[in-house]
Amino acid sequence: MSTLSATLSAHEQIDYVPELYPHQFAALVQQALQEDLARAGDITSQALIPQNQQSELFIVARVPGVLAGSTVAKHVFTQIDDELTVQFNHAEGEHFEAGQALARIDGRTRSILAAERTALNFLGHLCGVATATADLCARVQPHASQITCTRKTLPGLRALQK
């Protein structure tokens, strides 16, 4: 990742980012939430946090990278609670630096905590794929080459990883 941050500025954006539509990931999000929360839900939050407590969550980057998966992450939060406010500070394909706040989520604390692990799993994985791809593209750019898509994706994640 250090090569990427040295080669591309924090404000550059990938030229083309295909838009994701809910039909491409809604079932996957539902499956992930079911797997994470099972039948009991987030029992720790239910036991320790008052039902109507409100909070704000900031998703902050630990390392520099490229944003990918914000649409999916937002969907995760709103599937748990459609009254949560989810605001991303960067566009898909935009580079960010370590320490930058990528998103802010406001609403019921229990809802935020129930959704955050699944949302972060999608966001972390997809930002990792986008960052690695941007790094490869930057490395081949001086050689008049280009990186093309692959079939080497995880089952069920092809639309998201591409």
N, C-alpha and C positions, 0 to 999 in steps of 0.2 A: 504494500500500500504506500510505502514511502516514495516509490517511483511515480505513482499516480499523482501524489500531491506535488511532487517536484515538476512534473510535466504539464499538468493542467491546473488552471487557477480555480479557486473555490467558487467562482461565479459562472464558470462555463457550464453548459448543459449539453447533454447528448443530443445529437441532431434529430433523431426520430425515436419517439417512445410510443409504441402502440397503446391505444386506450384499452383498458380492461373493463369488461362489462360484468355485472353481477352473475349472469348465467354461467360465466366462466369459472367462478370461484365460490358461489354461495353454498353449494353442497359440500365442498371441501371445508369451508369455514364451519358449517354446521357439524360436520363430522369431528373436526378438531375440538370444538367446544364441548361436544358430547363426550369425547375421550377425556378431556381435561376435567370437566365438572361432574361427569358421570350422573348418577341419579340424585346425589345429595347436594350438589352445588358447592359453593365455596363455604364449607362449614366453619372454618376459622374466622372468616369475616362475619359470618352470621352470628357467631358466638361472642365476638369481641367488639364489634363496631355497631353503634346505634343505627337503626334503620334509615333515618333521614339525614344522617351526617353527610355534609357536602365537602368535596375536596377538589384540588386541581392536581393533575399529574403532568409533569414535563418529561418528555422523552428526549434525552440528551445523548449526543453521539460520543462514544468513548474514543473513536478513531476517525480519521477522515474517510470519506467514501462518497458513494453515489446513491441518492434516494431511489428506492424502488419498493413497491408494495404498500404505499400509503393508502391506496383505495381499498386494499384488502384489510389492512389494519383498522381503518375507519369502519369498515363493514363489521368487523369483529365487535368493536365497541358498541355500535348501534344495534347489533343483534342481541346483545345483553340488555341494553337499555336505550331505547330510541330517544330519550331525553338528554343523553350525554351530548356535550358539545365537543367536537373534535376538529381542531384546526392545525393543519400542517403549515410550517413556515417555509418549506421548499417545494418546488415542483418535482414531479417524477423526472428522473434523469439528471437532476441538478446536483452538482458537487457540494459537499459540506465539509466543514473542518471539525476536528475533535473539540468537544466542549460546546458546540452549537446546539441549541434547542431545536429539535426537528419538529416537535409537535407539542400541543397543549390540549389536555382533555379536562373538562369541567363537568361536575355532576355528583351523583351519589357515590360515596366512597366505596360501598359494597359492590356497586356495578363496575366501577373502575378496576377494582382489585380482581373481580371475577373475570374480566376480559383481558387484563394487561398481559398475562403470561402468553396466551395464545396470540394476541396481537404482536407482541415483541418477537415471538418465534417466527412468524411470517415475515415481519419487517427485517429482522436480523438476517434471515436466510436470503431474502430477495435483495437486500442491499449488498450482501456479500457477493452474490452472483453478478449484480450490476457493476460493482466496484472492480471485480476481477476482469469482467469483460471490458470495461473502460480502460483498465491498465493494459490489457492485451492490444486493444485498438491503438492506444498511444504508442506502444512499442513497435507496431508494424507500420505506423503512419509514414515514417521516413523512407520506407521501402516500397512505396506504391502498392501495398498489399491491403487486404481488408479481411476482417473476421466475419465469417458467415455463421448462420444458425446451425444447430446440431440436433440430433435425435437423442443425445445423451442427457436425458432429463430424468428426474425422479418420477415414478408412476403417479399420475394424478396432478402433477405440478407443471406439466409442459407449458401450458398457456401462461402461467405465472413466471416461470423461469425464463421464457423467451421474451 
